């Protein structure tokens, strides 16, 4: 058996080194145009070298050229710096505007012979109280009032339902108007269930997968807790907050401004209330939890 296996290995090495001729001929005249003398080993070496070169070129293009900005997960540091500088300029302009407003206000007080103040005083509400105005009622007006009172008497429930429906529709429309970025693509293990006090969804992913912010916002919490491990919370516009729990590591700290799709942490298995690597993701709108699957595709 050992001799047979040795023979097979030698035969395989001989076949690997055997020379073959690749000839390119004219189909009409049978004239030989090109001729290559190759072996299987040469072909394997050439293909392997070409693959390594392609991988190196692809890595170089992604890492050192502006094309990396088109790949999800990368961010443009220049835009982030410009946004930060613009925020500082805006704050400075607001401070200058407030000081100029106070200067003009004190100048007006000086011209009126009054004492200057440290801040601009808001004008008092001069709205008149109309409940003291007496109006004479005509006979037609009394009949119209009585008809309207009887008409609305039995429509209170429908009016309350209409008000609630309008508020719910306004809230849903404001949430649906956002363009969300998927924080982590994976299998949803546990869904949203308020009755079980499970205010989010659990998404399973691979080890060291990157977790990304769903929208632009400011990090309001980034710390460790005993039950849920590393947590990061991001405040977005219109009273919307996204929460990411059981992370293995955090890439941002409290007060950082993040863009939609920017990496903020890694998937993990931290905390006591966990059974494996996953992301517990929550969305809170106006202080109430909402189902993330109604607005984001996972």
Order of alpha helices (4+ residues) and beta strands (2+ residues): alpha-beta-beta-alpha-alpha-alpha-alpha-beta-beta-beta-beta-beta-beta-beta-beta-beta-beta
